[in-house]
């Protein structure tokens, strides 16, 4: 099986960039929130809540570094 994770991440970034350029920052933020929520729900159903917490922890760490 081929690891397409980088391509998927690039696709998600492209979607957010289009939302930002076309509709503004608020729409892009809402799209990002929806992507994160969907990813967390999928990870919970497939890998359990610990994996979702790990991903959300990474997001929190990135947010702390950006502040």
C-alpha positions as CSV (number, residue, x, y, z in Angstrom):
1,X,0.0,0.0,0.0
2,X,1.3,3.4,-0.9
3,X,1.6,6.1,1.8
4,X,-0.4,9.0,0.4
5,X,-0.5,11.0,3.7
6,X,1.6,13.9,2.3
7,X,-0.6,14.1,-0.8
8,X,-3.7,14.2,1.4
9,X,-2.2,16.9,3.6
10,X,-1.4,18.9,0.5
11,X,-4.9,18.5,-0.8
12,X,-6.4,19.7,2.5
13,X,-4.0,22.7,2.5
14,X,-5.1,23.5,-1.1
15,X,-8.8,23.3,-0.1
16,X,-8.2,25.7,2.8
17,X,-6.2,28.1,0.6
18,X,-9.1,28.2,-1.9
19,X,-11.6,28.8,0.9
20,X,-9.4,31.6,2.3
21,X,-8.8,33.3,-1.1
22,X,-12.3,33.0,-2.3
23,X,-14.4,33.4,0.8
24,X,-12.1,34.9,3.5
25,X,-10.5,33.9,6.7
26,X,-13.7,33.1,8.6
27,X,-14.8,30.5,6.0
28,X,-11.3,29.0,5.9
29,X,-11.3,28.7,9.7
30,X,-14.7,27.0,9.7
31,X,-13.5,24.6,7.0
32,X,-10.4,23.8,9.1
33,X,-12.5,23.2,12.2
34,X,-14.7,20.8,10.2
35,X,-11.7,19.0,8.9
36,X,-10.3,18.6,12.4
37,X,-13.6,17.4,13.8
38,X,-14.1,14.9,11.0
39,X,-10.5,13.6,11.5
40,X,-11.0,13.2,15.2
41,X,-14.3,11.4,14.8
42,X,-12.8,9.0,12.2
43,X,-9.7,8.3,14.3
44,X,-11.9,7.6,17.3
45,X,-14.0,5.1,15.4
46,X,-11.0,3.5,13.8
47,X,-8.2,3.7,16.4
48,X,-9.9,4.7,19.6
49,X,-10.1,7.8,21.7
50,X,-6.4,7.8,22.7
51,X,-5.4,8.4,19.1
52,X,-7.8,11.3,18.8
53,X,-6.5,12.9,22.0
54,X,-2.9,12.5,20.6
55,X,-3.9,14.4,17.4
56,X,-5.7,17.1,19.4
57,X,-2.7,17.4,21.7
58,X,-0.4,18.0,18.7
59,X,-2.8,20.8,17.5
60,X,-2.7,22.4,20.9
61,X,1.1,22.3,20.9
62,X,1.3,23.9,17.5
63,X,-1.1,26.6,18.6
64,X,1.1,27.3,21.7
65,X,4.2,27.6,19.5
66,X,2.4,30.0,17.2
67,X,1.4,32.3,20.1
